[in-house]
């Protein structure tokens, strides 16, 4: 009779332990799945960042090249203007002086 009771108690204990183990296996499987999804999300984000960094580097390189080209064109234009523009600047200065004189003369008249 005692052996039957012990057998029932051990069987109940075994069933409870098997249920607990099954529940823990299920929880571990969920955690592993969530972890794998987090890793995939992280990897996707890192690939996106790498793409953005690469695109940014290309845009900066293009911007720098365009800026250098424009700087050269501006410098060449300024040199050309200086070479050709000395007479033009003198003409502009003379016109401004003339305009100033006319304004001054009008202000002097009563």
C-alpha positions in Angstrom: 0.0 0.0 0.0 2.9 2.4 0.9 4.6 1.6 -2.4 1.4 2.5 -4.4 1.2 5.9 -2.5 4.9 6.5 -3.2 4.5 5.6 -6.8 1.5 8.1 -7.2 3.5 10.8 -5.4 6.6 10.3 -7.7 4.4 10.1 -10.8 2.7 13.4 -9.8 6.1 14.9 -9.1 7.4 13.7 -12.5 4.4 15.1 -14.3 4.8 18.5 -12.6 8.6 18.6 -13.4 7.9 17.6 -17.1 5.3 20.4 -17.3 7.8 22.9 -15.8 10.5 21.7 -18.2 8.2 22.0 -21.2 7.2 25.6 -20.1 10.8 26.6 -19.7 11.7 25.1 -23.1 8.8 27.1 -24.7 10.1 30.3 -22.9 13.6 29.7 -24.1 12.4 29.2 -27.7 10.5 32.5 -27.5 13.6 34.3 -26.1 15.8 32.8 -28.9 13.2 33.9 -31.5 13.1 37.4 -30.2 16.9 37.5 -30.0 17.2 36.4 -33.6 14.7 39.0 -34.7 16.6 41.7 -32.8 19.9 40.6 -34.5 18.2 40.8 -37.9 16.9 44.2 -37.2 20.3 45.3 -36.0 22.0 43.9 -39.1 19.4 45.7 -41.3 20.1 49.0 -39.5 23.8 48.6 -39.8 23.5 47.9 -43.5 21.3 51.0 -43.8 23.9 53.1 -42.0 26.7 51.8 -44.2 24.6 52.8 -47.3 24.0 56.2 -45.9 27.6 56.7 -45.0 28.7 55.6 -48.5 26.2 57.9 -50.1 27.2 60.8 -47.9 30.9 60.2 -48.8 30.1 60.3 -52.5 28.0 63.4 -52.1 30.8 65.1 -50.2 33.3 64.1 -52.8 31.1 65.5 -55.6 30.5 68.7 -53.6 34.2 69.2 -53.0 35.0 68.6 -56.7 32.3 71.1 -57.8 33.5 73.6 -55.2 37.1 73.3 -56.5 35.9 73.7 -60.0 33.8 76.8 -59.1 36.7 78.3 -57.1 39.0 77.9 -60.1 36.4 79.4 -62.5 35.9 82.3 -60.1 39.7 82.9 -59.7 40.1 82.8 -63.5 37.2 85.2 -63.9 38.7 87.6 -61.3 42.1 87.5 -63.0 40.5 88.2 -66.4 38.4 91.0 -64.9 41.5 92.5 -63.3 43.4 92.4 -66.6 40.5 93.8 -68.6 38.8 95.8 -65.9 41.3 98.3 -64.8 40.1 100.7 -67.4 36.5 99.8 -66.7 37.0 100.4 -63.0 38.5 103.8 -63.7 35.4 104.6 -65.9 33.1 103.5 -63.1 35.0 105.6 -60.5 34.8 108.6 -62.9 31.1 108.2 -63.3 30.6 107.9 -59.6 32.6 111.0 -59.0 30.5 112.8 -61.7 27.3 111.7 -60.0 28.6 112.8 -56.6 29.6 116.2 -58.1 26.1 116.7 -59.6 24.4 115.8 -56.4 26.7 118.2 -54.5 26.0 121.0 -57.0 22.2 120.4 -56.7 22.5 120.6 -53.0 24.4 123.9 -53.2 21.8 125.7 -55.3 19.2 127.6 -53.3 
